[in-house]
């Protein structure tokens, strides 16, 4: 029985190594940014709102300065930060 297990293991290992040698090469990502005629830079701002409290200074700065941002939230954060959610709903832009 042990000999059978050992042989099966060797066959599986050989097959895995053979498959890996024929695998497609890894693709390295590259960044392509086209410059605008105006020369002005652009930035995409993303924030993660996880389980903690809201930093109202950041939220106020975004709203007051009309800075667009994408905010990723969790269900826990939504339940704990109802006031911040209402501010974001009032300013979807």
C-alpha positions in Angstrom: 0.0 0.0 0.0 2.8 2.4 0.9 4.5 1.7 -2.4 1.3 2.5 -4.3 0.9 5.8 -2.4 4.6 6.7 -3.1 4.2 5.9 -6.8 1.0 7.9 -7.1 2.6 10.8 -5.3 5.6 10.7 -7.7 3.2 10.6 -10.7 1.3 13.6 -9.4 4.5 15.5 -8.8 5.8 14.7 -12.2 2.6 15.8 -13.8 2.5 19.1 -11.9 6.1 19.9 -12.9 5.4 19.1 -16.5 2.3 21.3 -16.5 4.2 24.2 -14.9 6.9 24.1 -17.6 4.2 24.6 -20.3 2.3 27.3 -18.5 1.9 30.7 -20.1 4.4 33.3 -18.8 3.3 35.8 -16.2 2.0 39.1 -17.4 3.4 42.1 -15.7 1.0 45.0 -15.5 2.0 48.3 -17.0 0.5 51.7 -16.4 -0.6 53.8 -19.5 -1.5 57.4 -18.7 -2.3 59.7 -21.5 -1.3 63.3 -20.8 -4.1 65.9 -21.3 -3.7 68.9 -23.6 -4.1 71.2 -20.6 -1.2 69.6 -18.8 -3.2 69.4 -15.6 -2.7 66.3 -13.6 -5.6 64.1 -12.3 -5.8 61.9 -9.3 -8.4 59.3 -8.3 -9.0 59.4 -4.6 -10.3 56.2 -2.9 -10.9 55.7 0.8 -11.7 52.6 2.9 -14.3 53.0 5.6 -14.1 49.8 7.6 -15.1 49.2 11.2 -13.9 52.4 12.9 -15.3 55.9 13.5 -15.6 58.6 10.8 -12.9 61.3 10.7 -15.3 64.2 10.1 -12.4 66.5 9.2 -11.8 64.4 6.1 -15.4 64.1 5.2 -15.9 67.9 5.7 -12.9 68.7 3.6 -14.1 66.5 0.7 -17.6 68.1 0.8 -16.5 71.7 1.4 -13.9 71.6 -1.4 -16.1 69.5 -3.7 -13.4 66.9 -4.0 -14.8 63.7 -5.7 -13.8 60.5 -4.0 -14.8 56.8 -4.0 -15.4 55.5 -0.5 -15.6 51.8 0.0 -17.6 50.9 3.1 -18.5 47.8 5.0 -21.9 46.9 6.5 -20.5 47.3 10.0 -19.3 50.8 9.2 -22.7 51.7 7.7 -24.4 50.6 10.9 -22.0 52.6 13.2 -21.8 55.8 11.2 -25.3 56.8 10.3 -24.6 60.6 10.4 -21.7 60.2 8.0 -23.8 58.1 5.7 -26.4 60.8 5.5 -23.8 63.4 4.7 -22.5 61.2 1.8 -26.0 60.6 0.6 -26.6 64.3 0.5 -23.4 64.9 -1.5 -23.2 62.0 -4.0 -20.9 64.0 -6.3 
